[in-house]
């Protein structure tokens, strides 16, 4: 086990960021290092001008500026950040080879693109063994903080987090409570989780008998999730009943309570000003580590009133310091504390439970307190020390390379096996048939064909289906193409794009079929990468990629694995460039001629997905889409789009009914799906500045947070904008 490389990617690490995730990463890195692993921590840092590598406590810290891929020009910050993590990991894989384990948080989905590259069989990633440790995903936390979870980009961040969980080779949760919460919000079938608590080093502790009598402290930022509202209600009842002791709250006070458009400190002062004035409610704000430890040493009782928590370090640290902890049942802390033995638990769902438990604690004698705090210290030493946690974790850290063969791609919504009823002739194994619909495209067809012929996938046929071209130039060019290139041309009367694509698919001989419009092109590696995935998985029936525009535009369109509910509101792939398994396209993917204005390709994708034929997207710009005057897309009016949406919803009504609740929430949160384009981006009006790349927007946000004047100014603007 000596010097086995262990890589840990995170968004938090001390000293710059020391929240729960940062504390976990710091403690875990030290624990693994002390047990013979060569630990590298990767963390992004917007304050850097370049990458920075340091050694801290025998742990290598790689801090990097997420600006290498330029994906923040077309992806939202968090999606782009995930792509940047994949890039930095790729560079280290290339330099140093495979680590024994790569571990990541699920929070913000930072491992999303690393896992996508792994399951899409990219060479450097395909054998990575990826361990995901669950902390506090936004798809749960935002809900508890009363923030709309279906609003972009938060909705997509939640989808990334869920995908990270489903795609883990090893999934660890510090608590069973977290898994029970996650199960209610995402598909969990097929996931095998392991329960391993967070490690902590507490040194040699003894019960702290010298506390300040009736010094009641709550460590944690003001937020609904942390139980702030409930805690204040409990104390209001106590104070109104004659309770004389103040509540000290230590932690961030500037979080926004979005429903009322107020900072939490302003909200608290507005509703509890009387108690603030009377010195009963004291908001201390954030303290540095030493001052926070001093306040902890004074505490008679430490309160943790969270509505949701995984396994909060506040509880472990307070118990390890020999303190009485009063915590809610609503979190992983309920799996640490034995009520009345090593701490106390109350239930938010039981009226008066908090108040009675608090009064019981304050009435304890010194001798009774010492018994409980001694038990608390022993619990932490026995169950949560480095030795205890590593003993549990090392079983999962098998040094053998990850040779697991996955036969199914880890879609967010698992598919049943599709039922094929159409009888198809035996196709030529490994042959790719590229179908090119052609209608007066003489100016562009040769460039299109040359891109297909340049593809590094060796075994292919090109079928051009001429849909009754009438322009003399286009007819002549097609005749020259037929003479000069190895293509098959099918000529027919003009019947429109759907019938043209369908005839080409039915004429194809290959095991795989790809469509490509005559004015577009593909990159050299596209078909080989797509077919590599189609070969690998039983539940993948078509593959696409990101789109790069050329001609009258140089923008990019990032696409995503097409899954409901978002798929039912907006097409998630560029369907005119997909690669299919032959039997799937003929059974479920043929174009519907009733879509006279377009969107027949989107309808085809919905039909395939609705019939359990899943599709994936290669996260690279491997398809080039020509933007030009006179194209179908340029003549797409709002009325035409509404009519086509109506046709699609009616045709696939059962699928829409299945996802009705999520569809309604997405529309309520983001407006008409006619305006959807990229779920990773902030909505207009939410301080999203389209002219600024994502990393600079995030850098601006962080600078504002650190500057008192800028923060006050931004807050005043926020209140005006959100009125």
N, C-alpha and C positions, 0 to 999 in steps of 0.2 A: 504493500500500500504506500510505500515511501514515495513522496513527491508526485503522486498522481495529480494531473492538472484538473482543477475544479474551477469552472467559470460561473460567475454569478452576475447577472445583469439586473440593474435596479434603477429606479428614479430617485432614490433617497439613500444617502450615506453620510454619516457624520464627517466633519463637523458642520458642513454647510446645511445639511438636512438631517434632522435627528428625530423624525416622527416614528411611528410604530414600525413602518417598513424599514426605515433607516436603522433603528435599533436592532431589529431582527437581523438585517444583513451584517451589521457590525459584529453582533454576538455569534452568528453562524460562521462568518469568515474566520473569527478567532478560534472557534471550536474546531473547525475543520483543519485549520493550520496547525493547531496543537496536536492533532491526530494524524499528521503526516501528509496532508494534502497540500499541494502547491496552488494556492488560491489566487485567482484574479477577479477583481470586481470591476465591472464596466458601468460607468455612469455618465450620462450626458451633462454638459455644463455650458450654459449659454454665455458665461462670462469669459470664456477662453477665446483666444484668436487661433488656436490650433490644439492638437491633442497634447495631453500631459500625462506622463507615466511616473508614478512615485511608488516607493515602498514604505508602507506604514504598518508597524507591528508584524513584520514578516509577510505582509499581504501586499500583492501588487494591485495598485489602483490605476485604472485607465480612465481618465476623464477626457471626453471628446466633445468637440463642437459638432452638432448635427447639421452639417452643411455640405456633406460630400456628394449626395445623390441628386440634389436640387429637386427632389420630389415635392418639397413644400411649395413649389410653384403651381402644383395641381392637386395636391392632397392637403387636407387639414393638418394642423400641427401634430396631433397625436398619431394619426395614421402615418404621416411622414416620419415621425420620431421612431415608430416601430420599424419602418423601412431602413432608417439610419442605423438602428441596432443590428439589423440583419447585415448591413454593409460592414460595420466594424467587426462583427463576428466573422464574416467572410474573409476579411483581410487577415485576421489572426489565424483562422483555419488554414489559410494559404501559407502563412509564415511558419506556424508552429504545429500544425496537424490537429488531430482530434483530441478534445479533453475527455476525461472519464465521464464527466457529467457537465451539462450546462443547466443551471438553475435560473428561474425567473419568477417574479411576481406575476399574478394574473392582472393586477391593477393597471388600468389604462391600455391593456393589450399589447405591451411592448414586445412580447415574444411572437406576436401574430405572424409577421412576415418571415421570421426565422422558421417557424413551424410550417408555414406555407411552402417555403423553399425545400424543407425537409420532405414533406409529403408529395411535393411535385417532382421529387427525385433529382433535384439539382446536386451535382456531383459532390461538392464539399459539404453539403448539408444532410445528405440522405441517410447517413449512419449516425448522426448526432443522437445522443441519449438525452432527452430533455425532461427535466423535473420542474414541475410547477408547484409552488407553494402559495396557497390561498391566503389573502390578507383581508382586503376590504374593497371589493369591486364596485365601480360606480353604478352598475345596474341595480345594486341593492342600496348603496349609500345615498344616491340621489333621491331615491324614493322616500327614504326616512327623513331627508332634509327638505322635502316638499318641493323638489325641483323636477320639472317635467322630464321623465326618462325617455319619452318618445321624440323629444326635440333634437334636431340635428345641431351639432355633431355628437351630442351625448348618446343618442340612440345607437349610432354606429360604434362608438367606443364600447358601449355595452355588448354589442354583437361581437366585437373583437375579443373582449374579455371572455365571453361565453365560449367562443371558438378556441381560445387558448386553453381553457379548462378541458374541453372535449378532446383536444389534440395532444394532451400530455402523455408522454410515455409513462411517467410516474406522477401521480397527483397526491399531494399532501395537504391535509387541512389540519390546523392546530386544534380544531374543535369540531365536535359533532353538530353543535349548534349552527355553525356556518353552513354545513352541508344541507341541513334541513331547510335553511333559508334559501339556499341556492336552488334546491330541488323544486321549490315552488315557482321559480322564475325562468327555468330553462330545462330542456330535455336532459335527463340524467341517465336514461337507460344505457347500459353498456359501459358506464364509467366505474372503475374500481379505484376508490380512494383509500388512502392510508391516513391514520390519525397519529400525528406526531406533534406534540406541543412545541412551543417556541423555547429555545434555550436562553438561559440567563446566568451570568456570573455575578454572585453577590459577595464573594470573599467570605471572611469570617464575621458573622453577625451575632448580635446578642439582642434580646428584647430591650427596647428603648423605654425605660421606666420614667425618664425625665422628660415628660411631655408637658405641654401647656394645657391645663385643665380646660375642657370645653372649647378647644381650638378645633373647629370643624372645617375641613378643607376638601374642596373638590378640584382635582387636577384634570384639566381637559378644556378644550376650546368651547366657546359658546356655540351651540348648534342644536337643532332639533334632534339629530341622530344621537347626540351625546346625552339626551334626556334633560336638556336645560329647562324646557318649559315645565316638564313634570316636577323637576326638583324645586323650582321656584314656587310652584303651587303648593307642594308639601310644606315648604318653609313658611309660606304666607299663612297657612292654616296654623302652624305652630306659633308664629309670631303674634297672630291675632288672638291666640289663646293664652298669651302671656309668656311665651318662650323668650328668654332674654339673650340668647347666645347668637353671635353673628355667623354667617356663612361666608367663607373665603373661597372665591373661585379664581384659580390660577390657570391661565392659558389664553390663547388667542381670543380677542374680543371683536375683531374687525370683519369677521365673516359676514357675508350678506345673507339676510333672510329674504329670499326672493319674493315670496307672496306679498309681503308688505313693503318691499323695496327699501329696506332699512338695514343698516349694520346691526348686528346682534346687540352690541353695546347700547346703541340708540333705542332698540326695541325694549331692552331690559330697563333702561332708564325711564322710558315712556310709561311702562306698565308697573314698575316697582320703585318709582322715585321716592315715595314715602319711606321705604325701608332702606334705601340708599342714604337718604338724608339722616335717618336715625342711626346710621352706623351698623345696621343689621345685615346689610348686603354689601360686600366689598369685592369689587372686580379688580384684581391685581394686574391683569394682563399677563404677558409672557415674561418669564424670568430666564436668565441663563442657568446652566446646569448647577453651579455651586449654590446660587440663591434658591433654586428649586429644592435642592437637597436640604438646605437649611430649613425651609418651610415644612418639608416632609418631617424633619426631626421634631418639629414643634407639635405635629398633629396629634390630637387625641383620637380622632377618627378620620379616615380617608374615605370619601364617598365616590363611587363610580356608578352613576345612574343611567348608563347608556340604554337606548332602546334597541340597539344592535351593536354587537361587538364580536370579533372572532376570538382572540385571546389577548386582551390588552396588557401591554407591558406595565401600565400603571399599577395594575393589580399585583403582578409578579414582583415589581420593584418595591411596592409598599409592604407586601407580605415579607419579602426578603429582608427588609429593613426593620422588621419586628413591629409592624403597625397593625392596628385594628382596621380592617377594611369592611365597609358596608357597600355591597354591590348588588346590582339588579340581577334577576334570574335571566334576563334577556341578553344572553351572550355566553361566550365560551368560559367566562369567569365562573359560571355556575358549575363548571366541571373541575374547577380548582378548589373552590371554597366549600367546606362542609359547614353548614350553618350552625353557629354556636360553638364549633370546635376550633377552627383555625381562622375564622372570620364570620361574617354575617351576610345573608342574602335576603332580599325583599323582592316582592312581585309587584310590578306596575299594575297588574290586573286585579290585585286584591286591595280594596279600599282600606286605607289606614295602615297598611303593612309597613310602609317606610317609616312613618312617624313612630310607631310602636317599637320597631327595631332600633331606631336611633336613640330613643329614650332608654331602652334597655341597655345599650352600650354605654351611655353616659352614666348610668347607675352602677356599672361594674366596679368592684373594688380593684385596687392595685394588684392583689394576688390573682384575681380572676383574669385581669388583663394579661398578666405575665404568662399564665397558662396558655391563653389563646395565641399570644404572639410567639411563644416558644413553638407551639404547634405549627404556626404559619411559617416560621423559618425552617423547621424540619421538613415541611411539605415542599418548599421551594428547593431545598438542598437535595432532597431525595428524588423528586419527580422532574425537576426542571433544570438541574445543573448540566454542565457540558457533558459530564460522564454519563448521566442518565439519558440525555437526548441522543448523544452520539451512538450509544449502544442500540437504540431503536432505529436510528437513521442509517447506520452503516450496513444493515441488512439490505437496504435498497440501493446502496452505492456499489453495485457490482462492477468490478474493474473490467469485466469482459466487454468488448465492444457491442454495441446495440445491433444484434443480428435479427431482430424481430422482423418478420415478413408480414406486412399489412396487406390484406387482400381487399380492404374497403377503405375508402377515403373518409376522414372524420368530418363529415358534414355536420353542421349545427343541428339540423333536423334529420335524423337517420331515416333512410328510405327502406321500404319493403322491396322485395324482388319484383321487378316488372314482369308483366305477363305479355308475351308476344304471341299474336294469333296469325299474323301475316306470313305466308309461306314465301321465303326468298331463296333464290338460287344460290348455290355455294359460290362465295366470292373468292377471288384470288388472295391468298394469304399475304398479308403485309403490303399489299398494293394500296396506294393512295390515289383516289380519283379526285382531281381538282375540277370542279364545275364552274365555268365562267359564263354567266349570262351576258349576251352581247346584243346591243341595240344602238346602232349608229355611233359606235365608240372607236372609230378608226384612228382618232388622234392619240388614243391612250393604250390600246390593246397590246401593242408590242412590248411596251414597258412592263405591263402586267405579266405577260407570258415569260419574259426574261427573268423576272423576279422568282417565278415559280420554278423555272428550270435551274436557277442558281441555288435553289434550296438544297441543303445538305441531306435531306431525306432522299435516298437513292431510287426507290421503287415507286414510280408515280406515272399516272397518265393524265393528260389534259384534255378535257372535253369542253369545247366552246359550243354553246347553244345560241344560235342566231335567231332572235325573236323578230324576224321579218324586217331586217334593216332595209331602208330605202335610199339612204344617201349614197351617191355614186362613189364618193371617196371611201366610205366605210366598207362598201361592198368590195371595192378593189383591194383595200388593205387586207380584208379577210381572205381573199384569194391568195394574196402574197404570203400571208401567215400560213395558209394550208400547204403552200409549196415549200416554205423555208423552215418550218418548225415541226417537231413530232407531236402534232395535235390531231384530235378527231373533231370534226365540225358537224353539228346537227343543225339543219336548216328547217325552219317551220314558219307558218304564218304568225303575224303579230297577235299575241294573246295576253301579254302582260308578264310582269316579273314572277308572280307566284307559279304560273303554269310552266314558265321557262325553267325555273329552278327545279320544279318537280320532274320535268321530263329529263333533265340532266341527271338527277339522282337515280331515276329508274333505269337510265342507260349505263350507269356506272358499273364497272367490274370489280372495284376494289373493296377490300375489307373495311377501308376507311374512306370517308367522303368529306371533301372540303368545298365550301362555296367561296368565291372571290369575285367581286364585281370587276368589270373590265377596265375601270379607270383607277383601281387601287393596286397596291403591291404588298408583298410580305417580306420580312427579313429572312435571312438565310437559315436561321436555326428554328424558326417557328414550328414547322411541321414535325420535325424530329422530336422537339420537346413535347409537343402536344400528343403525339402518338405514343411516346414513352409513358405518359400518364394513362392514356387509354388502355394500353397493354397491362398496366400494373394493377388496375382496380376493377373489381367486378361491378361496383356501383357507380362508375363514371362512364358516361355515354357520349359526352361531347366536351370540347375544350376550346377556350378562347384566350385572349390576351389583352393587354392594354393597347390603346389606339394612339397613334401619332398622326396629327393632321399635317397635310402639306398642300401646296397649291395656294389657295387664298387665305390660308391660316397656318400658323406654326404651333398651335396649342396641342395639349395632350388630354386624353380622356381616360382616367383610370377606371377600370371595370372590376367587378367583384363576383365571387362565386354566386350564381343566381339561385337564391332561396327566398321563399315567402317569409314574411309578408311584403317586404320591400319590393320584391320582384313583381308583385301584383299591381304596384302603383307606378313603377318606372322600370324600363329595361335595364338590366344590370350588365349586359354584355353587348358587344358589337356583333350582332347575329349574322351579318353578311360575311363574316370571316371565320366562322366556327369550323372545327374539325369534328366529325361524328363517327361513331360506329355505324356501319352500314345498316344493320337490322333496326337500329333505334330511329334513324332518320326516316326510314321507309314506314315504320309502324306508327310513330308519333310525331315526326318532325316535318312532314310535308307541308308546304305553304297552302293556306286557305285562300282561294281565289275571291272570296267575298270581301276581302280587305282591299277594296279598290283604290284607296288613297295611300296605302302603306301599312306599316306595323305588322305585316304578315310574318316577319321574322321574329318579332317579340311574341306574337301569338304562338308561334312554333315552339319557342323556348318554354313558355308557360305550359303548353300541352305536354312537352317532354317531362318537365319537372313534376307536373300534376300526375303523371303516370309512372312516377318513381325512377325516372331516368335522370340522374344527377349530372351536373356539369361543373367544371372548374375553370378558373382563370389563371393564366401564367402572368405573374406581376412584372411584366416587362413590356416595353413598347415594341412589339414584334409585328404589328399590323399597321400599314400606312394608308390612311383614308384621305382621298383627294377631296378638298373643298373647292367647289367651282360654281360659277353662275349657271343657272338652268337645271341644277340637279333636283331630284325629287324633294330632298330635305329643304331646299330653299323655297319650295312652294307649299309648305306644310302650314296651313292656316289653323287657327284655334278651333274653328268649327269642325274641320276635318279631324283634328285630334280628339275632340270630345266625342264625335261619332264613333271613332275607332275604339276609344276607351269603353264606350257603351257596348260595342260588339264583343270585346274581349271579356268584360265582366259578365255579360249574359251567357257567353259560350262556356265560361269556366265558373259558373255560379257556385257549384259545390265547393270548389277550392276557395273562392272568395268567402263563402259562408264559414268555412273552417277557420279562417283567419280574420273574421269580421272585427273582433274587438281590437286587435292590433292595427288593422287598417284604419278604423275610425280614429284611434289615438294618434296615428301618424299624420292623418289629414288635419285633425284638430290642432296638433302641435306645430305643423309646418305649412299649412295652407294647401292649395290645390297641387296635386301631383303633376299637373302640366308644367309646373315651375321647378320640379325636382331635376337635379342633374348630378349632384355629388354629395352623398350623405356625410362625408367626412368634413365638410366645410361648415363654418358658422353661418347662421342665417343673417341676411342683411338686417342692420339695425341692432345687432348684438356686439358692437365694437369690432365687427369684422371689416378689415380694410383690404379690399380685393387687390389693390396695387402693391401690397406688402406681402412678401413670402411669409409662410407660417412661422418660421423660426424668429423673424424679426418682430412679428406680432406678439409672440410669447415673450420675447426678450423685453419688449415694451411693457407688457403686463407685469413682469417680475420687477422691473425697475420702478414702476409705479408703486408696487407693494412695499418696496424697501424705503421709499421716500415719503415722509409724513406729509409734506406739502402737496406732492403730486397725488398721493392717495386721497387726500381731502378734496382736491380739485376734481379728480376722476369720479369720486363718490357723488359730488354735487351734480356733475353732468349726467351720471347714471340715473339719478332720481328724476331729473327733468326728462330724459329720453324715455324712461319707462312709465311716465304718467299716462 
